[in-house]
């Protein structure tokens, strides 16, 4: 079947195939952004706003030289507090219960402001002071407000060269939607701050998430937070256990583990511990690997979005072909039913003829049997009645015979 819709799908499939497999690797941010914008246009043509929006967002990130360093870990590890301490102000909500409900991007901006994206993928400006109303479990339980993205702009020197910190909902809390939100965000992570502790040092959900993240990204920075709440011996044991388990599961070295207390640093009290080393590691990440991280993020995004578009094209093509195939199946089934009905009618005709003959034979036999039974008695009664009629000539005699 050759239709305009079919031709459009064929063209879309060729474009997506070119993006995912046959075009050269991304060599510049401009090259990658251009390919992403082509995918965004293709997504619009196919009616998939989510893929188109994601491609445009990634193209903007690539062209602006921004990449995501996401804080991941079990709930109540102090991820939000760690980000607050890194940027030097309490911009994210913290608390004693699971707080973060929506992944929140902290990026550089000359003025402090924020914006959120609704379920229709439209951005809305909000005061930075109102971020809590949209990202916290208290004010937006299990993301009942349908927020699909939050960005907070802060004038932080650490973020001025393209790095964006991402606060993700904690794993393993009673709010299953929060864990799902973090898992959904994993494909967008370019590097990870794995925030752990000493009690327990590493939970199952954390290990699984780190494994998934490590399959796509090379840069993992391991942080043992809340060092002020444990002894040196406890921290040493936790660090050794964490390193051994991570390297066994990831099958690669994990680098240094930074022991810090984000709460102390945010309040500018207590010993620094490994805080300067952690900040230096993040700065080196930008200086030494920033461009490679951005290009790798672009490649992953192109591959992932192209595969999604190919799946959509295949699904739409199947949907177009399905009515024809279904009609052909129905016509074939109808023809088979008609042929079966005709055969059944022929067989039924023979059966009816045989039954008719059997009934006719039965009636003839019953008639003969009836006559054999009643005819002698009837003849006898007739003779007796006839003998009683006086023999005479004329009409009276005929009437008497007719009355027998």
C-alpha positions as CSV (number, residue, x, y, z in Angstrom):
1,X,0.0,0.0,0.0
2,X,1.5,3.3,-1.1
3,X,0.0,6.3,0.7
4,X,1.2,9.7,1.9
5,X,1.2,8.4,5.5
6,X,3.2,5.3,4.5
7,X,5.7,7.5,2.6
8,X,6.1,9.7,5.7
9,X,6.7,6.8,7.9
10,X,9.3,5.4,5.5
11,X,11.1,8.8,5.4
12,X,10.9,9.0,9.2
13,X,12.4,5.5,9.5
14,X,15.3,6.4,7.2
15,X,16.0,9.5,9.2
16,X,16.0,7.7,12.5
17,X,18.1,4.9,11.1
18,X,20.6,7.4,9.9
19,X,20.8,9.0,13.4
20,X,21.2,5.7,15.2
21,X,23.6,3.7,13.1
22,X,25.0,5.0,9.9
23,X,26.1,8.6,10.6
24,X,29.5,9.4,12.0
25,X,30.0,9.9,15.7
26,X,29.4,13.4,17.1
27,X,32.6,15.4,16.9
28,X,31.4,18.8,18.0
29,X,28.6,20.1,20.2
30,X,27.2,22.0,17.2
31,X,27.1,18.8,15.1
32,X,25.3,16.9,18.0
33,X,22.8,19.7,18.6
34,X,21.9,19.8,14.9
35,X,21.2,16.1,14.8
36,X,19.1,16.3,18.0
37,X,17.1,19.1,16.5
38,X,16.4,17.0,13.4
39,X,15.2,14.2,15.8
40,X,13.0,16.8,17.5
41,X,11.4,17.8,14.2
42,X,10.9,14.1,13.4
43,X,9.3,13.6,16.8
44,X,6.9,16.5,16.1
45,X,6.0,15.0,12.7
46,X,5.2,11.7,14.4
47,X,3.1,13.4,17.1
48,X,5.3,12.3,20.0
49,X,5.7,15.6,21.9
50,X,7.7,14.0,24.7
51,X,10.5,12.8,22.5
52,X,10.5,16.1,20.6
53,X,10.7,18.0,23.8
54,X,13.5,15.8,25.2
55,X,15.5,16.2,22.0
56,X,15.2,20.0,22.0
57,X,16.1,20.1,25.7
58,X,19.2,17.9,25.1
59,X,20.2,20.0,22.1
60,X,20.0,23.1,24.2
61,X,22.2,21.5,26.9
62,X,24.8,20.3,24.4
63,X,25.0,23.7,22.6
64,X,25.3,25.5,25.9
65,X,27.9,23.1,27.3
66,X,25.8,21.9,30.2
67,X,25.8,18.4,31.7
68,X,24.0,16.7,34.6
69,X,25.8,15.5,37.8
70,X,23.0,13.7,39.7
71,X,22.9,12.9,43.4
72,X,21.6,9.4,43.8
73,X,21.2,7.3,46.9
74,X,18.7,6.0,49.4
75,X,16.3,8.3,51.0
76,X,17.5,10.3,54.0
77,X,21.2,10.1,52.9
78,X,21.3,13.9,52.8
79,X,21.4,14.5,49.1
80,X,19.5,17.7,49.1
81,X,21.6,19.0,52.0
82,X,24.8,18.1,50.1
83,X,23.7,20.1,47.1
84,X,22.7,23.0,49.3
85,X,26.2,22.9,50.8
86,X,27.9,22.7,47.4
87,X,26.1,25.8,46.1
88,X,26.4,27.6,49.5
89,X,22.7,28.2,50.3
90,X,19.7,26.3,51.4
91,X,17.8,26.4,48.1
92,X,16.4,22.8,48.3
93,X,13.9,21.6,51.0
94,X,15.3,19.2,53.6
95,X,13.6,17.3,56.5
96,X,13.4,14.3,58.6
97,X,10.9,12.5,56.3
98,X,11.4,11.7,52.6
99,X,11.3,15.1,51.1
100,X,12.2,15.2,47.4
101,X,9.4,14.1,45.1
102,X,10.6,15.4,41.7
103,X,14.1,15.5,40.1
104,X,15.3,19.0,40.5
105,X,18.1,20.6,38.3
106,X,20.3,23.2,39.9
107,X,22.1,25.2,37.2
108,X,24.0,28.5,36.9
109,X,22.2,31.8,36.5
110,X,23.2,35.3,37.2
111,X,20.0,35.9,39.1
112,X,18.3,33.5,41.5
113,X,15.1,32.2,39.9
114,X,13.3,28.9,39.1
115,X,10.9,27.4,36.6
116,X,8.8,24.2,36.4
117,X,7.5,22.2,33.5
118,X,3.9,20.9,33.7
119,X,2.5,17.7,32.3
120,X,1.9,19.5,29.0
121,X,5.7,20.1,28.7
122,X,5.2,23.9,29.2
123,X,7.7,25.9,31.3
124,X,6.4,28.3,34.0
125,X,8.5,30.8,35.9
126,X,8.2,30.6,39.7
127,X,10.0,32.4,42.6
128,X,12.9,30.4,43.8
129,X,11.4,30.6,47.3
130,X,8.4,28.5,46.1
131,X,10.4,25.6,44.8
132,X,9.4,23.6,47.9
133,X,5.8,23.7,46.9
134,X,6.5,21.7,43.8
135,X,9.4,19.4,44.6
136,X,8.7,18.3,48.2
137,X,6.7,15.3,49.2
138,X,4.9,17.4,51.8
139,X,3.5,19.9,49.3
140,X,3.4,17.7,46.2
141,X,2.8,14.2,47.5
142,X,3.9,11.6,44.9
143,X,4.0,14.4,42.4
144,X,0.2,14.9,42.4
145,X,0.6,18.2,40.7
146,X,2.0,16.6,37.6
147,X,5.4,18.4,37.5
148,X,7.7,16.9,34.9
149,X,10.7,19.1,35.5
150,X,12.1,21.8,37.8
151,X,15.1,24.0,37.3
152,X,16.6,26.4,39.8
153,X,19.1,29.0,38.7
154,X,21.7,30.2,41.2
155,X,24.9,32.3,40.9
156,X,27.2,29.6,42.1
157,X,30.8,29.6,40.9
158,X,30.9,25.8,41.0
159,X,28.2,25.7,38.3
160,X,29.4,28.6,36.2
161,X,31.3,26.4,33.7
162,X,28.4,24.1,32.7
163,X,28.0,21.6,35.5
164,X,24.4,21.2,36.7
165,X,23.6,19.4,40.0
166,X,20.5,17.2,40.1
167,X,18.6,16.3,43.3
168,X,16.8,13.1,42.8
169,X,14.1,11.5,45.0
170,X,15.5,9.0,47.5
171,X,15.4,5.3,46.7
172,X,13.6,2.7,48.9
173,X,11.1,5.0,50.7
174,X,7.5,4.2,51.2
175,X,6.7,6.4,48.2
176,X,7.1,4.0,45.3
177,X,6.6,6.8,42.8
178,X,9.7,8.6,44.1
179,X,11.9,5.6,43.3
180,X,10.3,5.3,39.9
181,X,11.0,9.0,39.2
182,X,14.7,8.5,40.0
183,X,14.8,5.4,37.8
184,X,13.2,7.3,34.9
185,X,15.8,10.0,35.2
186,X,18.7,7.6,35.0
187,X,19.1,7.9,31.1
188,X,19.7,11.7,31.5
189,X,22.5,11.3,34.0
190,X,26.0,12.3,32.7
191,X,27.9,11.8,35.9
192,X,26.8,10.7,39.4
193,X,27.4,11.8,43.0
194,X,26.6,8.6,44.8
195,X,25.6,9.7,48.3
196,X,26.0,6.9,50.9
197,X,26.4,6.6,54.7
198,X,27.6,4.3,57.4
199,X,24.3,2.9,58.6
200,X,23.7,1.1,56.4
201,X,26.8,1.7,54.2
202,X,25.1,0.5,51.0
203,X,21.5,-0.6,50.4
204,X,20.3,-2.9,47.7
205,X,18.3,-0.3,45.8
206,X,21.4,2.0,45.8
207,X,23.7,-0.7,44.5
208,X,21.3,-1.6,41.7
209,X,20.9,2.1,40.7
210,X,24.7,2.6,40.7
211,X,25.1,-0.5,38.5
212,X,22.6,0.9,36.0
213,X,24.1,4.4,36.0
214,X,27.6,2.9,35.7
215,X,26.7,1.1,32.5
216,X,26.2,4.4,30.7
217,X,28.5,6.9,32.5
218,X,32.2,6.6,33.5
219,X,32.4,9.3,36.2
220,X,31.2,8.2,39.6
221,X,32.0,10.3,42.7
222,X,31.3,8.4,46.0
223,X,30.4,10.4,49.0
224,X,30.1,9.1,52.6
225,X,27.8,11.7,54.1
226,X,26.8,12.4,57.7
227,X,30.4,11.8,58.9
228,X,29.6,13.8,62.0
229,X,27.2,11.0,63.2
230,X,29.7,8.1,63.2
231,X,33.0,7.3,64.7
232,X,36.2,7.1,62.7
233,X,36.2,3.3,63.0
234,X,32.6,3.1,61.8
235,X,33.4,5.3,58.8
236,X,36.6,3.3,58.0
237,X,34.6,0.0,58.1
238,X,31.8,1.5,56.0
239,X,34.3,2.8,53.4
240,X,36.1,-0.5,53.1
241,X,32.8,-2.4,52.7
242,X,31.4,0.1,50.2
243,X,34.6,0.1,48.1
244,X,34.8,-3.7,48.1
245,X,31.2,-4.2,47.1
246,X,31.1,-1.6,44.4
247,X,34.3,-2.7,42.7
248,X,33.1,-6.3,42.8
249,X,29.7,-5.4,41.2
250,X,31.0,-2.7,38.8
251,X,34.2,-4.7,37.9
252,X,36.3,-1.5,37.9
253,X,38.0,0.8,40.4
254,X,35.7,3.4,42.0
255,X,38.3,6.0,43.0
256,X,38.4,7.8,46.4
257,X,35.5,7.9,48.8
258,X,34.9,11.3,50.3
259,X,33.9,11.5,54.0
260,X,31.9,14.7,54.6
261,X,29.2,16.2,56.7
262,X,27.1,18.3,54.4
263,X,25.0,19.7,57.3
264,X,28.2,21.0,59.0
265,X,29.5,22.6,55.8
266,X,26.1,24.3,55.1
267,X,26.2,25.7,58.6
268,X,30.0,26.4,58.3
269,X,30.9,24.5,61.5
270,X,32.9,21.4,62.4
271,X,35.9,19.9,60.7
272,X,36.1,20.0,56.9
273,X,37.2,16.4,56.6
274,X,37.2,15.5,52.8
275,X,35.1,18.5,51.7
276,X,37.9,20.4,49.9
277,X,38.8,17.2,48.1
278,X,35.2,16.7,47.0
279,X,34.9,20.2,45.7
280,X,38.2,19.8,43.9
281,X,37.0,16.5,42.3
282,X,33.9,18.2,40.9
283,X,36.0,21.1,39.6
284,X,38.4,18.7,37.9
285,X,35.5,16.8,36.4
286,X,34.5,20.0,34.6
287,X,38.0,21.0,33.6
288,X,39.3,17.6,32.5
289,X,36.2,15.8,31.3
290,X,33.5,18.3,30.8
291,X,33.6,18.4,27.0
292,X,33.9,14.6,26.7
293,X,31.0,14.2,29.1
294,X,28.8,16.5,27.0
295,X,29.7,14.7,23.7
296,X,29.1,11.3,25.3
297,X,25.7,12.6,26.7
298,X,24.8,13.8,23.2
299,X,25.7,10.4,21.6
300,X,23.7,8.5,24.2
301,X,20.7,10.8,23.7
302,X,20.8,10.5,19.9
303,X,21.0,6.7,20.2
304,X,18.2,6.5,22.8
305,X,15.8,8.9,21.1
306,X,16.4,7.4,17.6
307,X,15.6,4.0,19.0
308,X,12.4,5.4,20.5
309,X,11.4,7.0,17.2
310,X,12.1,3.8,15.3
311,X,9.8,1.9,17.7
312,X,7.1,4.5,17.1
313,X,7.5,4.3,13.3
314,X,7.3,0.5,13.5
315,X,4.2,0.7,15.7
316,X,2.4,3.3,13.4
317,X,3.3,1.3,10.3
318,X,1.9,-1.8,11.9
319,X,-1.3,0.1,12.8
320,X,-1.6,1.2,9.2
321,X,-1.2,-2.3,7.8
322,X,-3.4,-3.9,10.5
323,X,-6.8,-2.8,9.0
324,X,-5.9,-4.4,5.6
325,X,-4.6,-7.6,7.1
326,X,-7.6,-7.7,9.4
327,X,-10.0,-7.2,6.4
328,X,-8.2,-9.9,4.5
329,X,-8.5,-12.2,7.4
330,X,-12.2,-11.5,7.8
331,X,-12.9,-12.0,4.1
332,X,-11.1,-15.3,4.1
333,X,-13.0,-16.3,7.2
334,X,-16.3,-15.3,5.5
335,X,-15.5,-17.3,2.4
336,X,-14.7,-20.3,4.5
337,X,-17.9,-19.9,6.4
338,X,-20.0,-19.7,3.2
339,X,-18.3,-22.8,1.8
340,X,-19.0,-24.6,5.0
341,X,-22.6,-23.5,5.0
342,X,-23.0,-24.7,1.4
343,X,-21.5,-28.1,2.2
344,X,-23.7,-28.4,5.3
345,X,-26.8,-27.5,3.2
346,X,-26.0,-30.2,0.7
347,X,-25.5,-32.8,3.4
348,X,-28.7,-31.6,5.1
349,X,-30.6,-32.0,1.8
350,X,-29.6,-35.6,1.6
351,X,-30.5,-36.2,5.2
352,X,-34.0,-34.6,4.6
353,X,-34.6,-36.8,1.6
354,X,-33.7,-39.9,3.5
355,X,-35.9,-38.9,6.4
356,X,-38.8,-38.1,4.1
357,X,-38.5,-41.6,2.5
358,X,-38.3,-43.2,5.9
359,X,-41.5,-41.4,7.1
360,X,-43.3,-42.3,3.9
361,X,-42.4,-46.0,4.3
362,X,-43.5,-45.9,7.9
363,X,-46.9,-44.4,7.0
364,X,-47.4,-47.0,4.3
365,X,-46.6,-49.8,6.7
366,X,-48.9,-48.4,9.4
367,X,-51.7,-48.0,6.8
368,X,-51.4,-51.6,5.7
369,X,-51.3,-52.9,9.3
370,X,-54.4,-50.7,10.1
371,X,-56.3,-52.1,7.1
372,X,-55.4,-55.7,8.0
373,X,-56.7,-55.1,11.5
374,X,-60.0,-53.3,10.9
375,X,-61.0,-54.4,7.3
376,X,-62.4,-57.9,8.2
377,X,-64.5,-56.5,11.1
378,X,-65.7,-53.7,8.9
379,X,-66.7,-56.1,6.1
380,X,-68.5,-58.2,8.6
381,X,-70.5,-55.3,10.0
382,X,-71.2,-54.1,6.5
383,X,-72.6,-57.5,5.5
384,X,-74.8,-57.7,8.6
385,X,-76.2,-54.2,8.0
386,X,-76.7,-55.1,4.3
387,X,-78.7,-58.2,5.1
388,X,-81.1,-56.1,7.2
389,X,-82.0,-53.9,4.3
390,X,-85.2,-55.2,2.5
391,X,-84.5,-56.0,-1.1
392,X,-86.8,-54.0,-3.3
393,X,-86.6,-51.8,-6.3
394,X,-86.9,-48.1,-6.6
395,X,-85.5,-45.0,-4.9
396,X,-86.2,-46.1,-1.3
397,X,-83.9,-49.1,-1.7
398,X,-81.1,-46.9,-3.0
399,X,-81.4,-44.5,-0.1
400,X,-81.2,-47.4,2.3
401,X,-78.0,-48.6,0.7
402,X,-76.5,-45.1,0.8
403,X,-77.2,-44.9,4.5
404,X,-75.0,-48.0,5.4
